[in-house]
Amino acid sequence: MLEHKNERERMGTVDMVSGTKKDLFQKEHPVVRELRKIPGILMEEDICRMPSSCISLKDLFARKQMDTCHVDCLILYKIARNLLKIITGLSRSQIFPGIISLEDIYVDMKQNNYPVYLLHPDKFQILNFEQDYEWYPEDERIFGDIPLFDRNTQLKADNRLIYKILIASVKGNVKIPPKMTEADYSDLFYKALPDEWKQIFEKEEPAGYGKMQELLDQCIEMEEAFARKAKQSLDEKARKEAGEQLQETTVVSYGKHDKKRVYCMIVLLRTEQKEARKMSQMLYQTQDELETECRLSGRDCYQAFVFGDGVVTAKDFVLCSPGFRGQCQQQIKEYSAGEALIIAADMMEESMRYQPESEFRMYILVDGSLKNDRLFQSSLLRLKARKEEGMKLYLVCARGDSCEASHHLYKLTGKEEKTYVDQSNPSFS
């Protein structure tokens, strides 16, 4: 009873019967003062305090910005966790802002902890003031008949907000699971989500703020543990090879560094396996090793990717900045393996013709069984021709994978060129 009385006093301190939401902020209603106490929330007049390196999530989740900023799962987890702290603070203060727009959430991509700022609380649904929303069909189905948000309704809205961040969806109309479009990477990041998150979003009952905090902490710890393990492995390998590599590359004629470029074609072939993240791990480790090697040798590494997804996508060789990790398409059909390899071999032939002094490599990443059809046999002949012209060929497979087609690729590489991804790593189990 005392709690209800205190709540009435808190909300009734300023008479807003005939006022507006603007008056509420100008007269410093107690609820507004509580808003100012929550770290990360900026009023309109405080926007100048926000670092200039910040970008709104709506802009960040555009495909071009995702590629430019090299956004991966770990970054999305950290952004979601920082925003969760803000909306948890709102809930504790019994403030239910309604649906929060991605364009009002800003993140500083220049800092490793990715701090988040929530702007324009004057747009929130506060007290008895209704908020005008841009209702999407899915939103209207869930919230359309509710004039004001209460605690339970707000929890549903916040679950959907965290979901949009974890899948990097710039769209307001969120589907579960999302559909892959040219506009974003939602489908890719949804497949990378742990099953616990998928179960939460598929249920009608939303998860509490504590549960979401616990799962985000676990995901961040898992991703960072994998990154540390990969870095330790690479550092150890780099120490063993540093002497030999530096001896080969440091001293050349007149004491100049060898600036020969390295062109690396990465071909990703996989079937409809249940664990889609194995391919991502193979790609991550391959690019880490390339980056370490080129850093030690002082050479520039140009990379191109060919995805076997039925309609094969190939990109020109580009100079990748340090830390770049290619976005890996997860669903790749087995029937396209031969087509993907032919496109990669032809693209490599053209590049070798115009850069004869450079080093050329092809990394073939395989997860699952490939179809050994005529198209695949034709691709082997082209790969063999490229090898004879000087291209180095590497095969990276998930441990335990064995099929007739991958065995042919293994024989074509020769020696101990076949490597395996470590599936015992807890991050990908």
Salt bridges, closest charged atoms under 4 A:
GLU7 OE2 - ARG10 NH2 2.98
GLU28 OE2 - ARG36 NH2 3.26
GLU34 OE2 - ARG10 NH1 3.05
GLU45 OE2 - ARG36 NH2 2.96
ASP46 OD2 - ARG36 NH1 3.73
ASP46 OD2 - ARG49 NH1 3.58
GLU103 OE1 - LYS58 NZ 3.93
ASP104 OD1 - LYS123 NZ 3.67
GLU138 OE2 - ARG141 NH2 2.91
ASP139 OD1 - ARG160 NH2 2.47
ASP187 OD2 - LYS191 NZ 2.52
ASP217 OD1 - ARG81 NH1 3.07
GLU223 OE2 - ARG277 NH2 2.52
GLU224 OE2 - LYS78 NZ 3.20
ASP235 OD2 - LYS231 NZ 2.87
GLU236 OE2 - LYS240 NZ 3.62
GLU272 OE2 - LYS333 NZ 3.24
ASP288 OD1 - ARG325 NH2 2.14
GLU289 OE1 - LYS237 NZ 3.44
GLU291 OE1 - ARG325 NH1 3.30
GLU293 OE2 - ARG299 NH2 3.57
GLU293 OE2 - ARG361 NH2 2.43
ASP346 OD2 - ARG382 NH1 2.67
GLU349 OE2 - ARG386 NH2 3.72
GLU359 OE1 - ARG299 NH1 2.85
GLU359 OE2 - ARG361 NE 2.71
GLU359 OE2 - LYS392 NZ 3.38
ASP367 OD2 - ARG270 NE 3.57
GLU389 OE1 - ARG386 NE 3.03
GLU404 OE2 - HIS408 NE2 3.94
ASP422 OD2 - LYS229 NZ 3.61
